[in-house]
Amino acid sequence: MRREVAKAVVGQDAAVSGLIVALLCRGHVLLEGVPGVAKTLLVRTLSAALDLDTKRVQFTPDLMPGDVTGSLVYDARTAEFSFRPGPVFTNLLLADEINRTPPKTQASLLEAMEERQVSVDGTPRPLPDPFVVIATQNPVEYEGTYSLPEAQLDRFLLKLTLPLPEREDEVEVLARHAAGFDPRDLRAAGVRTVGGVELLARARAEVGRVQVAREVLGYAVDVCRATRESPSLSLGVSPRGATALLATSRAWAWLSGRGYVTPDDVKALAHPTLRHRVQLRAEAELEGVTAETVLDTVLASVAVPR
């Protein structure tokens, strides 16, 4: 999967790793970065490397909830209402620039992300399995953006930030474009399908067999509880965040070739799993404190089990 993604996207190794972890954990991902750092291209390349049904929704200020989930449509021939599924009925949903649509439309994904179903007119309709939402967003200080509500942020397994590329990576990007690379034609770039539903199901089953010692479980819990006691935070990590940290740590251990989780696995996934689940106090923000620095402090203060 990494090799196929690298044919179209230069660098961004951490984001690629995070997306693979999320697929293994049945979790959703929020990608954040300034315009032009290949957020959408990364997701499109990942979907091209997977034999999964993929749909894209461009979130705009005038998008309505029914445009995402689907709605009842009146059929004049039968004089009855029939349900027309929205783009959410897919395996991999690319929610492009999700923070450019108002909170009402953002909230239309809450039930789908948590319950894997959509309720229209009181009737629940199950979504396909697997179902993963990969949303992209611009930094919240950019013009025309709406902050995602805390309830929705908590439903994303990971929040991955895509930084601007290093100089050598940027030179490679230009070299590929000079050689004729077209980001709209991934097949011409040589991106092949290397996975699918069956392979993903087998991998998920193996991740489920990764062992976690009680001491490591306690370490993950202590990290999450320490965020609730941090003076810089008005909102710490919830129990849902602790279970997310456990899931991502097991997937990372499996990807590392081990059948057991170590405290280092918990540390490695703490930032992407927890950074969007905490809320800074206003005075801490004014002092320049960030979620990243708070998590660094928490990880340094919690005793690591031997």
N, C-alpha and C positions, 0 to 999 in steps of 0.2 A: 504494500500500500504506500509506504514511504517513497519507494522508487517511482511509482506512477505519479504521485503528487509532485515529486521533484522535477518531473518533465515539464511542468507548467508553472510551478511556484518556486521561486528561489528563496532559500532561507526559511524563516518562520517555523523552525523545527519544533519549538515548544508548542505552537498552536496545532501542528499536525499531531503531535503526541497527545495533546489534550482531546482532540476530536476522536482519535482512536480509543482513548480511555472512555469517553462518553458513549461511544457505540457499544463497547463491551459492558457498560453499566446500565444500559437502557436509559441514559440521561440526556438532558437537553443542554445546549451550549449557547452562551452569549459571547459573540466576538466583538471587541471594541477596538477601534483604531481610527485615525484620521482618514479622510478620503484618499484613495489611491495606494493603499498598502496591500491590496490583493485579498481583501476579506471575501468578497463575492466570488472571485476566481478560485480561491482556496476551496470553498464549499462546492462549487460547480465541478472542480477537478475531483474532489472526494466522491461526489455522486457518480461521476463518470467511471471511477475505478470500482464502484459497487454496482451490482446488478439489482438495484432497488428502484422502485417507482419514486420519482422525485418531482416536486412541483415548487414553483417560486412565486412568492407574493411580494410585490413592491409596495411597501407601506407608505401611504401618502396621507396628508391631512384630511382628505375627503373620503377615505376608505371607511366603509361601514362594517359592523360585526358580521352581518350576513354574507358579505363578500368573502369572508374567510371561512366561516363554518358551514355555509349553505343556508337555504331558506325554503319555505313552502311556496310553491308556484301554482297558480290557478290554471287548470286545463279546461278551456271552454268546451272541448269536445266531450269530455266525460263529466263536466260540471263538478269536478273534485279537485282538491289540493293535493299535489304530489311534492315530495321532497327532492330538491335538486342539490346534490352534495357540493360543498365548496372545496377549494384546493387543500384544505386541511386533511382530507381523506387520501392520504398518501403515506409512503414509508419515511421519506426524508423531506421535510418542509423547510425551504429556505425563506425565512422571514427577513427580507432585505430592508435595512434601515428602519427597524421596528420602532425606534424612538422618534420617528417623524410623523407618527399618527397619534391622535388623541388617546388618553387613557381608556375611554370607553371601548375603542376597537382593540387596544392592547389586551384588555381584560377578556376579550372573546377567546383567547387561547388558554385561559386559566384551567378550565375543566379538561380541555383536550390534553394539556401537558401533565396534569396530575392523575386524572381518571382514565385517560386513553379512550375517551368517548365524547360525543357532542350531543347535547340535549336541545332539541328544537320542538316547540309546541308541547313540551312535557314528555317527549319520547326520547329516551337515550339511544344513541346510535354508536356502536363500537367502531373504533378506528383500526386500521390494519396493524398487524404485528410483523416486523418492528415498526415503531413510530418514534421519530426523533425530530425535534425542532432545533434548527441551527439558525439563530438570529444574529444579524449584524447591526451594529449601531455606531453612530459617530459620538465622540465625547460630548457630554451633556452641556458643555459651555458653548457649543456651536449653535449658530442661528437656526431657528425653526425646529428645535428638538424638544421633546417632552420626556421628563424623567420617568423611568419605569417605576411603578408602585412596588413597595417592599414585598407584598404578597407574591407578585409575579417574579421578582428577582430571586426569591427563595426557591422557586420551582426550577430554576436553571441549576443543573448539577455543577457546571463550571462557568467561570467568567474568564475568558482568555483575552489578553491584550496583545495587539499586533503593533510592534514598534516600527519606526522608520528603519529601513535596511542599512546595514553597514556599507561602507564605500565599495568594497569588492563585490558584494552582492548586487549593489545597484549598477555597477559596471556590467555584471553578468546579465542583468535584466535588459539593459540597453543593447548588449551584444546579441541577445536572442531576438529582440525586435528588429535589429539591423539585418539579421539573417532571415527575416520573414516570418517570425512567430506571430500567430494571430490568436489572441486569447478567446476569440469567439468560436474557434475551430479546434477543440481539444483533440479530436481524433487525428487531425493532421499533425499535431504535436507528438503523436505516438502514445497517448494515454490509453491504456487497455483496461478491460474489466478483469479484475483479479479476485473478486470476492462476491458473495451473494448471501441470501437468507440462510442457506444451510451452513455455510462456513461460519457465519456470524453466530448462529445458534450453537454450534459446537464450541466455538471460542468462549461464549458466555457460560456454557456448562462447565468448562474447565476453570474459568475464573471463580465460579461458585464453589469449587472444591479447594480453593486456596485456604490454608489454615491460618487462624489468627489467635495467638495466645492471649489469655485474659489480661496479662500485664500490658500488652500492646493496646487492647481494647480500653483499658484504664487510661493509658497515655493519650489516646485520641479524645476520650471524654474530658480529661484534665485540660487539654488544649482548648477545647470548646468552652468549658466552664470558666477558664481564665479570661476569655474575651468578655464574659458577662460581668466580670469584676474590674475591668480596665477603666480607669478614670477618664480616658479619652473617648470612650464609646457610650452612646446613649442606648444602643441596641447591640447585644452580643449574639453569638451563634445559637440558634435554636436546636432542639434535639434532632430535627430533620437534617440540619447541617452536620451533626455528628454522624448520622447514618450515611450521609453522602460522603463524608471523609473516609469512613470505613470502606464503602464501595469502591471509591477511586483508588484507595491504597491497595486493595486486593487486585484490582486490574493492573496497577503499576507493578506490583510484585510479580504477577504472571507474565507481563511483558518483559520483565527483567530476567525471566527464566527460573523463578523460584516458586515453590509451592507453599510458601509461608510469608507473612507480612512482618517487616521489621519497623522499628521506630523511624528509620530513615525514609521508608516509603511514606509514612504519615507526614513527615516534614516536607518531602518533595511535593506532595499534593495539597498541602495546607493552604498555600496562597491562592491557587486557582479555584479551590473548592470553597474557601471561606471569605475571600475578599469582598464579595458582593452581598454577603449575609450580615455584615456589620454596618453600623451607622455611627458616624463621628458626631461628637458634640460640636456645637457651633463654635465655642471658644477654642477647641482643639484645631478646627479647620483654620481659624484665624491665625493660629500659631504655626501653620504649615504642616501639621501632622496629617499623615495619610493612612489609609487602611493597611497599606503595605508595611509601614513603619510600626504600626501597632501589632501586627501579626509577627513581625520580627522580634519585637519585645516579648510577646507572649511565648514564642517558641524558645527564646533564650531563658525565660524564667521557669518554665515547667521542667521538672526533673525527668530525665530520660531513663526508662527502665533498662536494666542490663539483661 
